[in-house]
Amino acid sequence: MKKGSINTDTVKLYKKGTDDALAATVTYDKTAKKAVLDPSANLLRGKIYKAVVTTGARDLAGNRLDQDRDPSNGNQPKVWFFTVKN
């Protein structure tokens, strides 16, 4: 991934069912090829959250992220849900 494209504009965290991103910092370690999303507040146990990497994230060639290989659908963000264990 292009280091400058992994930031708080392109990596977001939401409580499931909301449209307001939670405050968090985002860092990218180019050597480890790892992004870290660190929420500013503790996540609540038993709650479901949604993480999103937007299409603003780019690979080393400058291509935007696209999770759908069908070009007729346009670029698609990477979205996943997780539950904080009790």
C-alpha positions, -999 to 999 in steps of 0.1 A, spaced: 0 0 0 11 36 -6 20 48 29 4 83 25 -30 68 15 -35 49 48 -48 75 72 -79 86 91 -95 97 59 -93 62 44 -95 39 74 -125 43 96 -143 27 125 -180 28 133 -203 14 159 -227 -8 139 -258 10 127 -242 45 129 -228 68 103 -205 88 125 -169 75 125 -154 70 160 -123 90 168 -92 69 162 -56 72 150 -43 53 120 -7 44 114 9 23 86 41 3 89 54 -1 53 81 -27 63 55 -49 81 28 -41 56 4 -34 84 -21 -7 92 -31 -1 128 -64 15 138 -63 26 174 -96 40 188 -94 70 211 -118 54 235 -122 18 247 -146 -2 226 -176 -16 244 -178 -53 252 -205 -72 234 -210 -45 208 -206 -49 171 -183 -25 152 -176 -19 115 -142 -12 101 -139 3 66 -109 9 43 -122 33 17 -114 34 -20 -91 63 -13 -65 38 -1 -40 31 -29 -15 4 -38 21 12 -47 12 18 -83 -14 44 -73 -45 23 -80 -75 28 -57 -87 0 -35 -114 -21 -52 -129 -52 -35 -152 -60 -65 -134 -73 -96 -163 -64 -118 -154 -30 -132 -191 -22 -139 -197 -19 -102 -171 8 -97 -146 8 -69 -158 -8 -36 -144 -3 -1 -133 -32 21 -158 -35 50 -159 -60 78 -177 -63 111 -164 -76 145 -178 -81 180 -158 -71 211 -156 -102 233 -173 -102 267 
